[in-house]
């Protein structure tokens, strides 16, 4: 078969050389082509070279911009409009595809190896192969059936692989089994390190041989540049002439390509054997490499998606904590508590969790749900989210102002009384003046004491009936502006903690927002329960939770775990300015009260206490 050489030029750039043996060489910007050309002016499947009856032909595949071919003074345009689609190619043609130029060279059979550039004085290229050519394994006759059998076995084993090393182990075992001449297999990845361009990621050898395979960066570079499998003849000596490489006769290099580019190069060597590698070995290695590349690419893609999800979750947690600094670290602590409980469940051999098991995917689902359970807080107003006192800053300033006005009016009233004494025509006695001063001092002290008491009430002090009566009394002060209004008193009386009823409802809406927002994310099938688990963390087993009032049978185990861990961290956290942190024993007393009213899961809480307080008693059944 005559060899086809294409010298590809992009604009005024340096030509890049590509060599092919046929029988078909497709061109276009789609990655599935034999030669993929990344240009917007070229069709996905622009054209193809076909070797038939000892002659190369070029066929334009009805491309959008066509193919312009120059041969000497002759110029031909092949496109969908002229009706001409095919032409014989002899070498020496210049082809123009959009903004890319190709110089065509055809080498006869006897020059195929001689005309290839030598990588080293002791090396020359014996054969090259692309994946489309490798699929023609029927040329090996009866051995082709064994190739098919090997590929089927390899495919079955590869489908069970979940890591890159596992993929390479399968490829390596199959390659060593199928190719008697090959003794060493290695996989190399290119790095950004200019001092060490390639790193060995994996290597295997036949039993009794050292798996540390020497390599040449020039040969690895050549495999990537050509974009096809290469079989090099190393001659009677090799690059380094070391004891470990002196007997290398042939070396095969298979570039592994994924959707985002080349993943690396698979290297197969003949070492400590007199058997040379053959074209059959090249075919099998190319097919095995193509199979491995497909699965490696899938594993790499999955790993990138997992990193993307991790990054999104981490960014979401940081965004939530930035809006509510008081709860910084809460989501991460809750997630760790949940993981501790789930792992403890996996160790149970008896009791209510003996038949429950959290595999890796279930653990990941629970972890993401725990990290994102407060995601809905992005839909709550910040002034409500970070409110530390019963009154807003604006309302508190209004109260301060009213107390100040009341004090000023009392002073003015005292001066008025003194003025009236002088205006009566008689000189006021010192006793009369002192009486007025004592009255003013008493009123101002009462006002100051009332303000100090009110300041404590505003923080987060419960208000009893006596306190409400005192608040109402401050709405009516004789002879001056009242320090409080009925609206302010109503606001203080309606607060649960520091929040009014309306604000409490807005805070509670974060659970509904969590469910709604997380459902907008296109989760993978194994993570599709994250929104439901996270959005139900305020549901109660007695049906009195929110946002949907779910019954016990509707609340999964993951949510029950999340609920217990969330409550525990909320009442033991030391970063809440509006509430003192509880000690663990006190926290479990609160959880026990929740169990008694049927709100949370007793078994989960018992197991959780055994983790937090391993030397303490358990919750009683």
LUMBARO-55670 format. One line per 3 residues: number of its first residue (from 1); their letters; for each residue x, y, z negated of C-alpha. Coordinates in pm, 1 decimal. Layout:
% residues N
NUM = a = X Y Z | ...
% end
This chain:
% residues 621
1 = xxx = 0.0 0.0 0.0 | 134.0 343.2 94.8 | 179.1 571.5 -199.8
4 = xxx = -10.2 901.4 -210.8 | 171.3 1200.7 -364.2 | -21.3 1521.1 -439.0
7 = xxx = 160.9 1843.1 -532.4 | -99.7 2058.9 -705.6 | -54.9 2438.1 -731.8
10 = xxx = -272.0 2670.3 -939.0 | -237.8 3020.9 -796.4 | 131.4 3114.8 -778.3
13 = xxx = 227.2 2859.5 -1040.4 | 482.5 2580.3 -1004.1 | 352.7 2269.4 -819.9
16 = xxx = 270.7 1969.7 -1038.0 | 339.3 1626.4 -891.0 | 87.4 1338.1 -912.2
19 = xxx = 141.2 991.5 -760.9 | -125.1 730.7 -680.5 | -142.1 379.9 -533.9
22 = xxx = -512.3 382.2 -453.3 | -739.6 240.8 -334.7 | -943.3 549.8 -434.6
25 = xxx = -831.8 883.9 -578.1 | -1117.5 1117.5 -669.0 | -1077.4 1494.1 -718.0
28 = xxx = -1294.9 1741.5 -906.6 | -1332.9 1928.4 -1232.7 | -1521.9 1645.2 -1406.9
31 = xxx = -1300.1 1449.2 -1644.9 | -1407.5 1117.7 -1492.0 | -1213.5 1192.0 -1172.9
34 = xxx = -880.9 1023.3 -1104.6 | -732.1 1372.8 -1081.7 | -925.9 1623.5 -1290.7
37 = xxx = -870.4 1983.9 -1175.8 | -996.5 2245.0 -1425.3 | -1112.8 2520.3 -1188.5
40 = xxx = -1452.4 2695.4 -1176.9 | -1431.5 2710.8 -796.3 | -1424.9 2332.5 -753.3
43 = xxx = -1724.6 2100.4 -766.8 | -1750.8 1835.3 -1037.0 | -1685.8 1562.8 -776.2
46 = xxx = -1526.8 1760.3 -494.4 | -1363.3 1495.5 -274.7 | -1171.9 1168.9 -266.2
49 = xxx = -880.7 995.1 -93.6 | -951.9 640.2 25.7 | -690.6 383.5 131.2
52 = xxx = -836.0 149.7 395.0 | -678.2 -59.2 671.0 | -329.6 75.1 584.3
55 = xxx = -445.6 431.5 629.1 | -525.7 710.7 380.2 | -839.0 913.2 450.5
58 = xxx = -977.8 1220.4 275.2 | -1354.2 1264.8 235.1 | -1523.5 1582.2 113.5
61 = xxx = -1813.7 1483.5 -115.1 | -2041.8 1762.1 13.4 | -1876.2 2006.1 -224.8
64 = xxx = -2011.4 2355.9 -275.0 | -1708.9 2547.6 -134.9 | -1576.8 2272.5 90.5
67 = xxx = -1216.7 2165.3 159.8 | -985.3 2353.9 397.2 | -708.8 2137.4 549.6
70 = xxx = -406.8 2274.3 740.7 | -177.9 2047.7 946.2 | 74.6 2249.9 1144.0
73 = xxx = -126.6 2502.8 1346.9 | -446.9 2301.2 1310.1 | -697.9 2405.4 1042.6
76 = xxx = -1011.6 2205.6 958.8 | -1294.5 2291.1 721.5 | -1487.3 2004.6 567.1
79 = xxx = -1811.0 2102.9 393.3 | -2180.1 2029.7 367.1 | -2266.1 2271.4 648.9
82 = xxx = -2026.6 2167.9 929.8 | -2126.3 1803.7 918.9 | -1757.8 1699.2 907.5
85 = xxx = -1677.0 1521.2 584.0 | -1382.7 1284.0 652.1 | -1034.3 1303.3 805.3
88 = xxx = -727.9 1077.8 828.3 | -431.4 1186.3 615.8 | -69.9 1118.2 724.8
91 = xxx = 130.7 1343.5 492.7 | 241.2 1701.1 542.0 | -110.5 1845.4 509.8
94 = xxx = -189.4 2147.8 296.6 | -533.8 2133.9 135.3 | -721.6 2423.7 -24.1
97 = xxx = -995.3 2343.4 -278.2 | -1135.3 2669.1 -412.1 | -838.9 2848.1 -571.5
100 = xxx = -620.6 2535.6 -589.3 | -371.4 2419.7 -321.7 | -257.8 2059.9 -269.7
103 = xxx = 42.0 1954.4 -59.6 | -5.7 1594.0 59.3 | 277.8 1342.9 84.7
106 = xxx = 242.3 976.8 191.0 | 524.4 730.5 118.1 | 559.9 393.6 295.2
109 = xxx = 564.6 72.4 91.1 | 942.7 24.1 98.6 | 998.8 376.8 -34.7
112 = xxx = 744.2 361.8 -315.0 | 992.6 302.0 -597.5 | 1298.1 462.5 -433.5
115 = xxx = 1134.3 800.5 -382.0 | 1015.2 834.4 -741.3 | 1239.9 1063.9 -946.5
118 = xxx = 1469.4 884.7 -1185.5 | 1400.3 964.4 -1550.1 | 1748.7 839.4 -1643.1
121 = xxx = 2041.2 689.9 -1457.2 | 1936.6 345.7 -1586.7 | 1559.5 387.6 -1530.1
124 = xxx = 1328.9 400.1 -1231.1 | 953.7 376.4 -1191.2 | 848.3 34.8 -1067.9
127 = xxx = 466.0 78.3 -1061.7 | 196.1 328.0 -1156.7 | -173.9 278.3 -1214.4
130 = xxx = -484.2 477.9 -1296.9 | -792.6 336.9 -1465.8 | -996.0 311.1 -1145.8
133 = xxx = -724.2 97.9 -989.4 | -688.8 -109.6 -1305.0 | -1051.2 -215.2 -1279.8
136 = xxx = -958.5 -415.5 -967.1 | -824.1 -708.2 -1170.8 | -988.8 -954.4 -930.6
139 = xxx = -665.3 -939.2 -730.0 | -513.7 -1175.5 -988.7 | -739.1 -1458.6 -879.3
142 = xxx = -819.5 -1715.9 -1145.8 | -634.6 -1508.7 -1404.1 | -892.7 -1234.1 -1351.0
145 = xxx = -1145.7 -1447.4 -1538.7 | -909.7 -1454.5 -1838.3 | -880.8 -1077.3 -1817.0
148 = xxx = -1259.9 -1048.9 -1834.1 | -1268.5 -1282.7 -2133.4 | -999.3 -1079.9 -2309.9
151 = xxx = -1184.4 -755.6 -2246.2 | -1507.7 -895.5 -2386.7 | -1331.6 -1024.0 -2698.0
154 = xxx = -1150.4 -694.2 -2736.6 | -1474.6 -496.7 -2700.8 | -1644.7 -704.6 -2970.3
157 = xxx = -1355.5 -651.0 -3211.4 | -1332.7 -280.0 -3135.2 | -1699.4 -224.7 -3219.1
160 = xxx = -1620.8 -332.9 -3576.3 | -1341.2 -74.9 -3615.6 | -1396.5 242.9 -3815.1
163 = xxx = -1038.1 375.3 -3841.5 | -764.4 460.1 -3593.5 | -527.5 200.8 -3738.7
166 = xxx = -794.2 -69.0 -3704.9 | -840.7 19.3 -3336.3 | -467.4 2.4 -3270.5
169 = xxx = -440.4 -331.5 -3456.1 | -703.1 -482.9 -3225.8 | -534.2 -340.5 -2914.1
172 = xxx = -194.7 -459.9 -3035.0 | -306.7 -816.5 -3112.6 | -482.6 -848.2 -2777.8
175 = xxx = -188.2 -703.6 -2585.0 | 62.1 -938.1 -2747.9 | -167.6 -1235.0 -2686.4
178 = xxx = -239.4 -1152.1 -2322.7 | 112.5 -1049.9 -2217.0 | 387.1 -1306.1 -2299.9
181 = xxx = 661.0 -1068.5 -2184.2 | 562.0 -786.8 -2423.8 | 715.9 -799.6 -2769.7
184 = xxx = 655.0 -451.5 -2911.5 | 355.2 -214.0 -2910.9 | 352.2 143.6 -3043.5
187 = xxx = 121.2 444.4 -3031.8 | 260.3 797.1 -3021.5 | 94.1 1132.9 -3075.3
190 = xxx = 225.9 1463.5 -2950.9 | 287.2 1731.1 -3216.8 | 326.9 2107.8 -3221.5
193 = xxx = 670.0 2068.2 -3376.1 | 923.2 2182.3 -3117.1 | 1204.1 1984.3 -3285.4
196 = xxx = 1006.6 1659.1 -3284.6 | 758.7 1658.6 -2998.5 | 629.1 1304.3 -3063.2
199 = xxx = 552.4 1107.7 -3378.4 | 500.9 733.9 -3406.1 | 152.7 681.7 -3556.0
202 = xxx = 141.1 304.1 -3534.6 | 363.1 13.0 -3425.3 | 353.4 -365.9 -3417.5
205 = xxx = 590.1 -643.8 -3303.8 | 587.6 -1018.8 -3262.5 | 665.6 -1214.3 -3581.2
208 = xxx = 1030.9 -1198.8 -3680.9 | 1103.4 -876.2 -3490.7 | 1151.0 -525.8 -3624.6
211 = xxx = 840.6 -314.5 -3549.0 | 1040.9 10.2 -3545.0 | 1026.1 76.2 -3169.7
214 = xxx = 1275.7 324.6 -3022.3 | 1123.9 576.9 -2785.3 | 1214.4 845.2 -2535.7
217 = xxx = 1034.1 1179.2 -2538.8 | 1109.6 1214.4 -2166.1 | 927.8 890.2 -2085.0
220 = xxx = 633.2 982.7 -2306.7 | 617.5 1327.3 -2145.5 | 627.4 1168.6 -1801.1
223 = xxx = 326.2 945.0 -1880.1 | 120.0 1247.5 -1984.5 | 231.1 1457.7 -1689.0
226 = xxx = 141.5 1185.6 -1437.6 | -185.6 1108.6 -1617.5 | -164.7 738.4 -1538.1
229 = xxx = -3.1 418.7 -1663.7 | 362.8 375.2 -1573.3 | 590.2 68.0 -1558.9
232 = xxx = 957.6 163.6 -1587.1 | 1254.9 -61.2 -1502.5 | 1524.1 7.9 -1760.7
235 = xxx = 1802.6 -170.4 -1570.5 | 2099.7 -331.6 -1745.6 | 2128.8 -70.5 -2018.0
238 = xxx = 1907.4 189.5 -2174.1 | 1923.7 537.5 -2315.7 | 2107.9 476.2 -2638.0
241 = xxx = 2270.1 134.5 -2580.3 | 2199.7 42.1 -2943.5 | 2167.4 -315.3 -3067.1
244 = xxx = 1790.4 -277.1 -3105.1 | 1733.1 -160.8 -2747.9 | 2008.0 -327.9 -2545.6
247 = xxx = 1784.5 -608.1 -2413.6 | 1493.8 -390.3 -2296.2 | 1415.0 -469.2 -1934.9
250 = xxx = 1076.2 -306.4 -1873.6 | 862.5 -53.0 -2056.9 | 493.2 30.0 -2001.4
253 = xxx = 342.5 368.8 -2092.4 | -35.1 413.9 -2101.9 | -173.1 765.1 -2166.1
256 = xxx = -492.0 756.1 -2374.7 | -734.5 1030.8 -2280.2 | -1041.1 1152.9 -2469.4
259 = xxx = -1303.8 1415.4 -2399.9 | -1092.4 1692.9 -2550.8 | -766.8 1591.5 -2381.3
262 = xxx = -496.8 1330.5 -2427.7 | -495.1 1147.2 -2762.0 | -145.7 1008.3 -2718.0
265 = xxx = 53.6 741.1 -2533.7 | 52.4 365.1 -2586.1 | 399.7 214.2 -2532.9
268 = xxx = 464.0 -156.9 -2465.7 | 821.0 -293.9 -2447.8 | 986.7 -617.4 -2345.1
271 = xxx = 1238.6 -679.4 -2621.4 | 1431.0 -997.7 -2709.0 | 1279.5 -1181.3 -2413.6
274 = xxx = 1399.2 -1262.9 -2065.8 | 1049.9 -1223.0 -1919.5 | 997.7 -897.9 -1722.5
277 = xxx = 672.3 -703.7 -1738.9 | 461.8 -742.1 -1426.3 | 187.0 -551.3 -1249.0
280 = xxx = -57.4 -783.2 -1425.5 | 78.5 -662.2 -1761.9 | 37.7 -305.2 -1640.6
283 = xxx = -324.0 -372.5 -1543.5 | -412.0 -534.4 -1875.5 | -236.9 -267.5 -2081.6
286 = xxx = -418.1 4.6 -1884.6 | -757.7 -154.9 -1943.2 | -685.7 -215.0 -2311.8
289 = xxx = -563.6 142.5 -2346.6 | -877.0 274.3 -2180.3 | -1093.8 71.2 -2418.7
292 = xxx = -895.2 188.7 -2717.5 | -904.0 551.6 -2602.6 | -1283.4 545.5 -2582.7
295 = xxx = -1319.2 426.8 -2941.8 | -1034.2 642.4 -3074.0 | -1199.2 942.4 -2913.9
298 = xxx = -1526.3 850.8 -3082.9 | -1353.4 813.8 -3421.9 | -1171.8 1146.2 -3377.9
301 = xxx = -1496.7 1316.1 -3276.5 | -1677.8 1173.4 -3579.6 | -1393.9 1286.5 -3806.6
304 = xxx = -1410.9 1637.9 -3659.0 | -1788.3 1645.7 -3714.2 | -1742.8 1529.0 -4073.0
307 = xxx = -1488.6 1806.0 -4129.1 | -1729.8 2054.0 -3974.9 | -2009.3 1941.8 -4210.8
310 = xxx = -1770.3 1959.6 -4507.6 | -1671.7 2309.7 -4402.9 | -2035.1 2416.0 -4364.6
313 = xxx = -2128.0 2276.8 -4706.8 | -1826.7 2440.8 -4870.1 | -1903.4 2776.3 -4703.9
316 = xxx = -2269.9 2749.8 -4808.7 | -2177.7 2687.0 -5172.7 | -1940.7 2984.8 -5169.5
319 = xxx = -2212.6 3203.7 -5013.9 | -2462.6 3101.9 -5283.8 | -2214.4 3164.7 -5564.0
322 = xxx = -2118.3 3503.1 -5416.2 | -2482.8 3614.3 -5449.3 | -2515.3 3473.9 -5801.7
325 = xxx = -2171.7 3491.0 -5972.0 | -2324.1 3383.5 -6304.9 | -2369.4 3030.3 -6167.4
328 = xxx = -2025.7 2999.6 -6003.5 | -1909.2 2637.6 -6015.4 | -2256.4 2505.3 -6099.2
331 = xxx = -2314.2 2320.9 -5769.4 | -1970.3 2157.9 -5774.0 | -2012.3 2041.6 -6133.9
334 = xxx = -2357.4 1900.5 -6062.1 | -2221.7 1716.6 -5756.5 | -1944.1 1560.6 -5966.3
337 = xxx = -2193.5 1455.5 -6235.6 | -2409.6 1292.2 -5966.3 | -2110.4 1102.5 -5826.6
340 = xxx = -2021.1 981.2 -6176.4 | -2375.0 850.2 -6231.1 | -2393.4 683.9 -5887.1
343 = xxx = -2056.7 511.8 -5934.5 | -2165.3 398.3 -6280.3 | -2482.5 250.8 -6126.2
346 = xxx = -2264.6 53.6 -5883.1 | -2091.4 -109.8 -6181.4 | -2416.1 -225.8 -6346.0
349 = xxx = -2465.5 -603.4 -6346.4 | -2778.7 -604.1 -6560.1 | -3056.7 -369.4 -6658.2
352 = xxx = -3270.8 -139.9 -6438.4 | -2987.1 -62.9 -6192.3 | -2850.1 -413.8 -6143.8
355 = xxx = -2990.0 -437.6 -5789.5 | -2909.8 -78.2 -5688.9 | -2597.6 4.1 -5490.1
358 = xxx = -2471.7 332.5 -5348.1 | -2266.0 264.3 -5036.4 | -2039.3 529.0 -4884.0
361 = xxx = -2316.3 688.1 -4676.4 | -2559.7 698.7 -4967.3 | -2295.1 854.4 -5190.1
364 = xxx = -2223.3 1117.5 -4924.7 | -2594.1 1197.0 -4892.6 | -2626.8 1244.7 -5269.1
367 = xxx = -2313.0 1457.7 -5284.1 | -2426.4 1692.7 -5005.3 | -2773.8 1720.7 -5160.3
370 = xxx = -2620.0 1809.7 -5497.7 | -2388.1 2070.4 -5347.6 | -2671.5 2229.9 -5149.1
373 = xxx = -2957.9 2198.5 -5399.4 | -2956.7 2575.8 -5465.7 | -2912.8 2670.0 -5099.0
376 = xxx = -3260.5 2827.7 -5100.7 | -3135.8 3104.1 -5331.5 | -3029.2 3290.7 -5016.9
379 = xxx = -3402.0 3363.8 -4974.8 | -3438.2 3522.1 -5320.5 | -3380.7 3894.7 -5372.6
382 = xxx = -3042.4 3958.1 -5532.1 | -3178.5 4190.0 -5802.3 | -3408.3 3907.2 -5917.8
385 = xxx = -3139.3 3643.3 -5881.5 | -2887.5 3819.6 -6106.2 | -3135.3 3982.5 -6346.8
388 = xxx = -2990.3 3956.9 -6699.5 | -3257.1 4146.3 -6900.3 | -3634.2 4165.9 -6916.5
391 = xxx = -3636.2 4514.7 -6767.4 | -3475.5 4611.3 -6441.7 | -3194.5 4872.4 -6458.6
394 = xxx = -3438.5 5132.8 -6324.5 | -3702.4 5054.6 -6586.6 | -3440.1 5051.7 -6862.3
397 = xxx = -3323.5 5400.8 -6760.4 | -3684.4 5516.2 -6768.8 | -3719.6 5387.8 -7126.5
400 = xxx = -3393.1 5558.6 -7227.6 | -3522.7 5881.0 -7077.1 | -3854.0 5860.6 -7258.0
403 = xxx = -3681.1 5802.8 -7593.9 | -3458.3 6101.4 -7523.1 | -3755.5 6321.6 -7436.3
406 = xxx = -3932.5 6208.2 -7754.0 | -3628.4 6299.4 -7967.6 | -3602.6 6641.2 -7799.8
409 = xxx = -3972.0 6707.6 -7857.5 | -3935.2 6615.4 -8227.9 | -3648.7 6863.1 -8264.2
412 = xxx = -3854.3 7128.8 -8087.2 | -4144.4 7056.6 -8320.5 | -3918.4 7102.2 -8624.8
415 = xxx = -3799.1 7439.4 -8493.5 | -4157.5 7537.5 -8428.4 | -4249.8 7462.2 -8791.4
418 = xxx = -3959.7 7673.1 -8916.3 | -4061.3 7956.4 -8685.3 | -4418.6 7946.6 -8816.2
421 = xxx = -4291.1 7977.5 -9174.8 | -4097.5 8292.0 -9084.6 | -4388.3 8431.7 -8881.2
424 = xxx = -4626.3 8403.4 -9178.1 | -4483.9 8724.0 -9330.0 | -4321.8 8567.5 -9631.6
427 = xxx = -3967.0 8444.4 -9664.2 | -3964.5 8061.5 -9653.1 | -3809.6 7890.8 -9950.9
430 = xxx = -3505.2 7665.0 -9912.7 | -3721.1 7374.9 -10024.5 | -3959.1 7431.3 -9729.3
433 = xxx = -3670.4 7433.9 -9478.3 | -3517.1 7118.9 -9632.6 | -3852.9 6943.9 -9614.8
436 = xxx = -3872.9 7010.2 -9240.8 | -3512.3 6886.6 -9192.7 | -3586.0 6570.2 -9390.8
439 = xxx = -3895.1 6509.9 -9179.1 | -3695.6 6550.1 -8854.5 | -3415.6 6325.3 -8978.8
442 = xxx = -3666.7 6058.1 -9078.5 | -3841.9 6068.5 -8740.5 | -3514.3 6055.8 -8544.5
445 = xxx = -3391.7 5760.8 -8754.3 | -3718.8 5578.0 -8693.3 | -3684.3 5649.5 -8321.2
448 = xxx = -3322.3 5531.3 -8313.4 | -3405.7 5214.4 -8505.7 | -3697.4 5146.6 -8268.0
451 = xxx = -3467.5 5188.4 -7966.9 | -3204.4 4950.2 -8110.7 | -3475.5 4690.8 -8180.9
454 = xxx = -3617.2 4738.0 -7831.3 | -3270.7 4694.0 -7675.9 | -3247.5 4347.5 -7835.6
457 = xxx = -3599.7 4261.2 -7720.2 | -3510.6 4361.8 -7363.4 | -3208.6 4128.5 -7358.8
460 = xxx = -3386.0 3798.1 -7411.9 | -3548.1 3785.5 -7758.5 | -3890.6 3618.1 -7778.8
463 = xxx = -4177.1 3849.8 -7878.3 | -4426.9 3734.9 -8145.1 | -4760.3 3893.9 -8239.4
466 = xxx = -4593.5 4134.1 -8483.1 | -4345.9 4238.0 -8215.8 | -4624.0 4299.8 -7965.5
469 = xxx = -4806.3 4522.7 -8220.1 | -4489.3 4724.0 -8273.1 | -4442.0 4763.5 -7896.7
472 = xxx = -4800.4 4883.7 -7857.1 | -4745.8 5135.5 -8139.6 | -4459.2 5291.7 -7942.4
475 = xxx = -4711.2 5374.0 -7671.0 | -4873.8 5626.7 -7910.8 | -4644.2 5869.0 -8099.5
478 = xxx = -4800.1 6173.6 -8264.1 | -4716.3 6517.3 -8127.5 | -4466.8 6399.9 -7857.4
481 = xxx = -4424.3 6188.1 -7546.4 | -4462.0 5814.9 -7616.9 | -4131.4 5621.3 -7576.3
484 = xxx = -4312.0 5335.1 -7400.8 | -4598.5 5295.1 -7157.0 | -4852.2 5013.5 -7151.3
487 = xxx = -4711.9 4902.8 -6814.0 | -4363.5 4857.2 -6964.1 | -4506.8 4667.4 -7262.6
490 = xxx = -4708.1 4442.7 -7028.2 | -4388.6 4369.3 -6833.4 | -4201.3 4276.6 -7152.2
493 = xxx = -4487.3 4056.2 -7275.4 | -4519.9 3870.0 -6945.0 | -4151.7 3771.1 -6927.3
496 = xxx = -4044.8 3411.1 -6967.6 | -3682.1 3456.2 -7058.4 | -3572.7 3762.8 -6864.5
499 = xxx = -3812.6 3721.7 -6571.8 | -4165.4 3842.0 -6520.2 | -4424.5 3601.2 -6384.7
502 = xxx = -4382.4 3737.8 -6032.8 | -4003.6 3718.9 -6058.4 | -4022.7 3367.1 -6201.2
505 = xxx = -4234.2 3261.7 -5901.6 | -3976.3 3416.0 -5667.2 | -3692.5 3228.8 -5837.5
508 = xxx = -3887.1 2901.7 -5822.1 | -3938.8 2955.2 -5449.0 | -3571.1 2870.5 -5397.4
511 = xxx = -3655.6 2498.3 -5413.3 | -3902.6 2537.8 -5126.1 | -3651.6 2750.5 -4934.2
514 = xxx = -3385.3 2482.6 -4985.8 | -3608.0 2222.1 -4823.0 | -3714.4 2450.4 -4537.1
517 = xxx = -3366.7 2580.5 -4455.9 | -3190.2 2243.2 -4476.2 | -3455.2 2083.6 -4251.3
520 = xxx = -3346.5 2323.9 -3976.8 | -3005.6 2154.1 -3963.8 | -2981.8 1859.6 -3716.7
523 = xxx = -2851.3 1606.9 -3970.1 | -2717.3 1274.5 -3846.3 | -2941.6 970.9 -3921.0
526 = xxx = -2734.0 867.7 -4224.0 | -2770.7 1217.3 -4378.5 | -3132.2 1289.9 -4283.9
529 = xxx = -3250.5 1257.3 -4649.2 | -3033.6 1547.6 -4770.3 | -3312.1 1813.9 -4736.1
532 = xxx = -3574.6 1604.1 -4916.9 | -3340.3 1510.6 -5203.0 | -3208.7 1864.4 -5250.4
535 = xxx = -3548.2 2033.7 -5212.4 | -3711.4 1819.5 -5483.1 | -3462.5 1879.8 -5767.0
538 = xxx = -3727.9 2071.8 -5968.5 | -3998.3 1805.8 -5926.3 | -4103.2 1615.9 -6241.1
541 = xxx = -4207.9 1254.2 -6280.6 | -4533.3 1367.1 -6448.1 | -4632.5 1567.5 -6140.1
544 = xxx = -4584.7 1907.2 -6308.7 | -4276.9 2012.9 -6115.3 | -4242.1 2239.0 -5814.4
547 = xxx = -4259.1 2322.5 -5527.7 | -4497.9 2039.1 -5430.9 | -4592.9 1872.0 -5759.0
550 = xxx = -4475.1 1530.2 -5642.6 | -4576.2 1216.4 -5828.9 | -4324.2 972.1 -5975.3
553 = xxx = -4353.8 729.5 -5682.7 | -4264.6 1010.0 -5438.7 | -3938.2 1105.7 -5608.3
556 = xxx = -3635.0 897.2 -5497.8 | -3360.1 783.8 -5732.6 | -3114.4 1033.8 -5581.8
559 = xxx = -3342.5 1324.4 -5677.8 | -3393.5 1183.9 -6029.4 | -3015.7 1176.7 -6076.2
562 = xxx = -2980.5 1528.5 -5937.3 | -3255.3 1663.0 -6166.3 | -3095.2 1528.4 -6484.7
565 = xxx = -2748.3 1652.8 -6389.1 | -2884.5 1994.2 -6287.4 | -3067.7 2046.0 -6618.3
568 = xxx = -2767.4 1932.7 -6822.7 | -2523.3 2168.0 -6649.8 | -2766.7 2461.3 -6663.5
571 = xxx = -2797.6 2439.8 -7043.7 | -2431.4 2360.7 -7118.2 | -2269.6 2609.3 -6878.5
574 = xxx = -2064.7 2879.9 -7050.2 | -2103.4 3132.3 -6769.3 | -2463.0 3243.5 -6834.9
577 = xxx = -2459.2 3592.8 -6997.2 | -2827.3 3572.4 -7092.3 | -2802.7 3241.0 -7283.4
580 = xxx = -2550.4 3077.2 -7511.7 | -2415.6 2741.7 -7394.3 | -2549.3 2430.0 -7568.5
583 = xxx = -2320.5 2157.7 -7697.5 | -2365.3 1813.3 -7538.1 | -2556.1 1665.9 -7833.9
586 = xxx = -2800.3 1957.2 -7831.6 | -2834.8 1931.3 -7454.3 | -2936.2 1566.2 -7480.7
589 = xxx = -3192.7 1656.7 -7745.8 | -3350.2 1887.3 -7487.5 | -3333.9 1611.5 -7225.3
592 = xxx = -3493.1 1370.2 -7473.8 | -3784.8 1611.0 -7514.7 | -3822.9 1612.4 -7135.3
595 = xxx = -3830.1 1232.7 -7137.7 | -4102.6 1228.0 -7402.9 | -4336.8 1435.6 -7185.2
598 = xxx = -4262.7 1212.6 -6884.1 | -4071.1 1477.0 -6689.0 | -3736.5 1305.9 -6616.6
601 = xxx = -3605.2 951.5 -6573.8 | -3516.9 779.7 -6904.3 | -3283.6 520.1 -6747.3
604 = xxx = -3086.4 780.9 -6552.6 | -3056.8 1000.0 -6861.9 | -2940.5 709.5 -7078.5
607 = xxx = -2669.6 617.1 -6829.2 | -2567.2 980.7 -6792.9 | -2530.9 1020.7 -7170.4
610 = xxx = -2309.5 711.7 -7180.2 | -2078.5 889.8 -6935.6 | -2075.8 1229.3 -7107.7
613 = xxx = -2076.2 1097.0 -7466.0 | -1933.3 742.6 -7444.7 | -1876.6 714.2 -7821.3
616 = xxx = -2215.8 851.7 -7922.3 | -2551.0 681.5 -7958.6 | -2780.8 624.4 -7665.7
619 = xxx = -3120.5 775.7 -7599.2 | -3373.0 558.5 -7771.3 | -3616.4 363.2 -7557.8
% end
